[in-house]
Amino acid sequence: MAGTGNWWDGLGNPTGTDVALARAMQGVLPSGMEQCPPVPDSGIMLPPRGPDIPVSSLVRLIYPPRIEKLAASIDFSVRDFAMVLPAGVGSTIVSAALSFTVPTGQVGWLQQFALYLLTPTAATTAQWTVRINGGPVPGFDTTQNPPGIANFVYITADDMRIRVPSGATVDILITNLGAGGPWTLGGELAGWYHPIGAELRAWNLDV
């Protein structure tokens, strides 16, 4: 440590702290400095210390992949199985009964939606578009019925839940993609909502 001034200047430098040196220097600390406890004779070099990072900044960078239902969660389910989609390519229908508005101060999570056809045939070609405040939800905006196969299909977004903001309205726009019709059809939306604060606390965001 010659030429460095005080012997303690070298401790904690990028090469690490020499344990043997620390043990040898016990009892000769500068006046006013607290005596160090004995250092175990491990025979190893301590690793260099990296920069300190505030824990709070790390916590807020961790965004949960999904949120489960909470104790404060309230289920919602809206449906309309008696909608009539007019004939003709491009005709549409939106049902007021097949929509849900998340209460102010709450946050909603849409987990599943369903499509329904009364008498499906090979000519029945309809498209279901899940929307939030009139805007299509990517991944749930071009769902089509399987022609002539089934009249009721559930689509569950178990690993891709859709977050519905406070005060937003979620509904389904149904479009006729064929020349046939009219068709009797419908759908269902289901999920839950809970207070925004409860969700943030579940994510440990200190609110």
C-alpha positions in Angstrom: 0.0 0.0 0.0 3.1 2.2 -0.2 2.6 5.5 -1.9 -1.2 5.5 -1.6 -1.3 7.7 1.6 -3.5 6.0 4.2 -3.6 2.2 4.3 -7.4 2.2 4.2 -7.5 4.1 0.9 -7.1 0.8 -1.0 -9.9 -1.1 0.7 -12.8 -1.7 -1.6 -10.9 -0.7 -4.8 -11.9 -2.5 -8.0 -9.6 -5.4 -7.3 -11.4 -6.2 -4.0 -10.4 -6.1 -0.4 -7.4 -8.2 0.9 -8.7 -10.1 3.9 -5.2 -10.7 5.2 -4.4 -7.0 5.1 -7.6 -6.2 6.9 -6.8 -8.6 9.7 -3.3 -7.3 10.0 -4.5 -3.7 10.3 -7.1 -4.3 13.0 -6.4 -2.1 16.0 -4.5 0.6 14.1 -7.5 2.5 12.7 -7.3 6.3 12.6 -8.4 8.1 15.7 -12.2 8.5 15.9 -13.0 5.5 13.6 -14.9 2.6 15.0 -12.9 -0.6 15.6 -13.7 -3.4 13.1 -14.7 -6.8 14.4 -12.3 -9.7 13.7 -12.2 -10.8 10.0 -12.5 -14.5 9.5 -9.4 -16.1 8.0 -11.1 -17.4 4.9 -8.1 -17.1 2.6 -10.2 -15.5 -0.1 -10.4 -12.1 -1.7 -13.7 -10.3 -1.3 -15.5 -9.6 -4.6 -15.6 -6.0 -5.8 -18.7 -4.1 -4.8 -20.9 -2.8 -7.6 -22.9 0.4 -7.7 -25.9 0.6 -5.3 -29.3 0.6 -7.0 -32.4 1.7 -5.0 -34.6 -1.3 -4.4 -37.7 0.8 -5.1 -36.6 1.4 -8.7 -36.2 -2.3 -9.2 -39.6 -3.2 -7.8 -41.4 -0.8 -10.1 -39.7 -2.3 -13.1 -41.2 -5.7 -12.4 -44.5 -5.8 -14.2 -46.7 -8.8 -13.4 -47.5 -11.0 -16.4 -51.1 -11.2 -15.3 -53.4 -10.5 -12.4 -55.5 -13.0 -10.6 -58.9 -12.4 -9.1 -58.7 -10.6 -5.8 -60.9 -10.8 -2.7 -62.4 -7.4 -3.8 -63.1 -8.7 -7.3 -66.7 -8.6 -8.6 -67.7 -10.9 -11.5 -69.5 -9.6 -14.6 -71.2 -11.4 -17.4 -73.3 -9.9 -20.2 -74.9 -11.7 -23.1 -77.4 -11.4 -25.9 -78.4 -14.5 -27.9 -81.2 -12.9 -29.9 -79.4 -10.5 -32.2 -80.4 -10.4 -35.9 -77.5 -9.7 -38.3 -78.9 -8.2 -41.5 -78.1 -9.9 -44.8 -75.4 -8.5 -47.1 -71.7 -8.2 -47.0 -70.5 -5.7 -44.5 -73.7 -5.3 -42.5 -73.1 -5.0 -38.8 -74.8 -5.1 -35.4 -73.8 -4.0 -31.9 -76.1 -4.9 -29.0 -76.5 -2.6 -26.0 -77.1 -5.7 -23.9 -73.8 -7.2 -25.0 -71.7 -4.5 -23.5 -70.2 -3.7 -20.1 -68.9 -0.4 -18.6 -66.3 -0.7 -15.9 -67.3 1.6 -12.9 -65.2 4.6 -12.3 -62.4 3.9 -9.9 -62.3 0.2 -10.8 -60.3 -1.7 -13.4 -61.8 -4.6 -15.4 -60.3 -7.8 -16.7 -62.0 -9.6 -19.6 -61.3 -13.3 -19.4 -63.6 -14.9 -22.0 -66.1 -14.2 -24.7 -68.5 -16.4 -26.6 -70.1 -16.4 -30.0 -73.5 -18.0 -30.8 -75.3 -18.9 -34.0 -78.9 -20.2 -33.9 -78.7 -22.3 -37.1 -75.2 -22.3 -38.5 -74.7 -23.4 -42.1 -71.8 -23.4 -44.6 -73.0 -20.1 -45.8 -72.9 -18.4 -42.4 -69.8 -16.2 -42.3 -69.7 -13.7 -39.4 -66.9 -11.9 -37.7 -66.8 -11.0 -33.9 -64.7 -8.0 -32.9 -64.2 -7.3 -29.2 -63.9 -3.6 -28.7 -62.9 -1.2 -25.9 -64.4 2.2 -26.2 -65.1 1.4 -29.9 -61.6 0.4 -30.7 -60.8 -3.2 -31.7 -58.8 -5.3 -29.2 -55.7 -6.9 -31.1 -56.0 -10.7 -31.1 -59.7 -10.6 -30.5 -60.8 -8.4 -33.4 -61.2 -10.9 -36.3 -62.7 -14.0 -34.7 -64.9 -15.9 -37.2 -67.4 -18.6 -36.6 -66.6 -22.2 -37.8 -69.2 -22.6 -40.6 -71.7 -25.4 -40.1 -69.7 -26.9 -37.2 -71.0 -25.6 -34.0 -73.6 -23.0 -32.9 -71.9 -22.1 -29.6 -68.1 -21.5 -29.1 -66.4 -20.2 -26.0 -63.1 -18.4 -26.3 -61.2 -18.2 -23.0 -58.2 -15.8 -22.7 -56.7 -17.6 -19.7 -53.1 -16.5 -20.6 -54.0 -13.3 -22.4 -56.4 -11.4 -20.2 -57.7 -8.1 -21.5 -57.4 -5.1 -19.2 -60.4 -2.8 -19.4 -59.6 0.7 -18.0 -61.7 2.5 -15.5 -64.9 3.9 -17.1 -64.3 2.1 -20.4 -66.9 0.1 -22.2 -66.3 -3.3 -23.7 -68.6 -4.7 -26.4 -68.7 -6.8 -29.5 -69.2 -5.6 -33.1 -70.5 -8.4 -35.3 -70.1 -8.1 -39.1 -71.6 -10.2 -41.9 -68.8 -11.3 -44.2 -71.1 -13.2 -46.6 -74.0 -12.4 -48.9 -76.5 -14.6 -46.9 -78.7 -13.7 -44.0 -80.3 -12.5 -42.0 -78.7 -14.5 -39.2 -79.8 -14.9 -35.5 -76.8 -14.8 -33.4 -75.3 -13.4 -30.2 -72.4 -13.5 -27.8 -71.2 -13.2 -24.2 -68.5 -11.3 -22.4 -67.3 -12.3 -18.9 -64.6 -11.3 -16.5 -64.3 -9.3 -13.3 -63.4 -5.9 -11.9 -62.0 -4.5 -8.7 -60.7 -1.2 -7.2 -57.5 0.1 -8.9 -55.9 0.5 -5.5 -56.5 -3.1 -4.6 -54.8 -4.2 -7.7 -51.8 -2.0 -7.2 -51.4 -3.3 -3.6 -51.5 -6.8 -4.9 -48.6 -5.9 -7.2 -46.7 -4.4 -4.2 -46.6 -0.9 -5.7 -46.9 0.8 -2.3 -50.1 2.7 -2.8 
